[in-house]
Amino acid sequence: MARLTGFFHALRRLFGGGDSTGRAVSRVSTASRSSSLTTQIDPARLRGLKLSYAPKADARPDPGEVVWAWVPYEENDGRGKDRPVLIVARLTGSSVLGIQLTSTSHDGDRGALRLGPGPWDSSGRASWARLDRLFRVSDGGMRREGAALDARTYARVANALTARYRF
């Protein structure tokens, strides 16, 4: 019987039910140190960047698409979570520039642009594009494609980024 009890405790630890005392265990997502790491990028390094709308349903992140990717928390302590990211430009053959989307209201915040609801949010909540959080996302760092933004909304975002950072 003791072996069986130990087996169940091991299963509970393995599948997130708790530690060996039965207490709930909090799991925080941390970045793996691989080529799929999403990193915040300094906009000053992006001079001459070309923003162009080019979504394609090809399983690669393309400008104009909302994709899901692991995004580091603002504390930059190695923790983060999967979030919707609007891809705004291709940086290299294997990486893109994206901005974090959030459903937290940022009305009146000059660092965010209201996009409204979109098919990337299954709850139909309005989204804001965080203009102050730019990320390099590797093609391998994209978890899944969410949807393509319409060209008019993409142009609003591109114009706001260009005005803010003088690309």
N, C-alpha and C positions, 0 to 999 in steps of 0.2 A: 504494500500500500504506500509506503514511503517513496518508493521509486515512482509510482504513478503520480503522486502529489508533486514531486520534483519535476516530473515531465510537464505537468500542467503549468507550473510556475515558469518553466523555461519557455513554453509556448506563449504565455501571457507577456513575458518580457520581449520575446521576438516580435509579436504582433501588436505591441503598444498598449497592452492592457494594464501594465503597471510594473513596478520593480518587484524584487523578491518579497517585499513586505505587503504587496497588494496595493500600494499607493499608486495613484495615476502619475505617469511620467510625461512631462512636457517635451515635445520634440520641436526643435528649431531648425529650419533649413539652413545649411551652410553651403557655401560655394565649394565645388570641387576645383582643384587646381589643374584644370584641363584646358584644352583649346576652345572649349565651349563656354568659357567664363564670360559673363557680361560685365563690362567695366564702365564706370562713369568716365566721361571724357571732358577735357577742358575745351570749351568752345574757341578759345584763342588759337588752338592748334588746327582749326578748321578753315583757315583762310582759303578763298577761291573755291569753296565747296559749291557744287551744282545740285540744286534741289529740283527734282523732276518726277512727275507722277508716272509710274510705270508698273502698276500691279499686274501680276500674271499668276494664274493658278498652276504653279509648277513645283510646289513643295519647298521653295526657297523664299526667304523673306525679301520682298521687293518694296520700293518706295510707293507709298499709298496704301499699304496693307497694315492691318492691325494683327499682330502675332502675339503669342504668349511666350514669354521668356523669363528666366530667373533674373530678378532685379535686386541689387544690394540695397539694404536699408540705408537711410541717410547717414546713420552713424558710421558707416563704412567699417564695420567690425567683423566682416566675414559672413554675417547673417543676411538673409533676404527671403524673398518668396516669388512665386510665379505671378506675373502681372501682365496685363495687356500693354503692349508697346506699339506705338505708331512708328513705322519705318518711314523715314523722310529722305534718305539718300543712301546710295551705295558708296562705301568707302574704299573697298578693295574687292578683288574677285571672290573673297570669302567672308567679308564682314560688311555690316550696314550700320548706319546711324539711326538710332531710335530715340523717341521721347516717351516717358512714362505716362500712361493714362491712369486716371483715378476716378472713382465714383464719389469721392468726398467733395462736397461743394467748395468751390473756390471763387464764388461770386465776389467781385471787387478786388480780386488778387491779380495784379498785373503780371505775375509770373505764371499764370495759367490762362488757357483759352477754352471757353465752353464749346464742346462739340455736340452736346445733346446725346440722346440715346442712339445706340447702334446695335447691330446684330452680334457684336463681340460680347455683349453683356446679356446673358439669358434672362435676367430679371428686368430688362428694359429700363435700367437706371440711366440717368444722364451721365455723361463722362466729361472730364476736363483733361486737356493736354497740358502737362507740366513743362512749360517752356524752359524752366530752370534746371531740368534734369535730363542731360543728354548722355546716351550710352552707345558704346560700340558693342554690337551683338554679332557674334560669329554665326554663320549659316547653321552650324551644328548646335548653337545655343538656343535656336528657336524650338520651342516645345510643340507648337501647332499654329497653323494659320487660323485667324479668327474671322476676318472679313476684309473686304476692300473698302476704304473710305471713298466717298464720292469725290470727283475731281474738284468741285467747287469748295468743299470743306478742306481738302488737302491744300488748295491754293491759299486759303485763309491762314492755315498753320504755317505754310512755307513763307508767306509774306510777313507774318509775325516773327518768325525765327530770323529772317533776313534783316528786318528792322532792328531787332534786339541785338544780334551778333555781327551784323555787317559782313556776312559771308562773301 
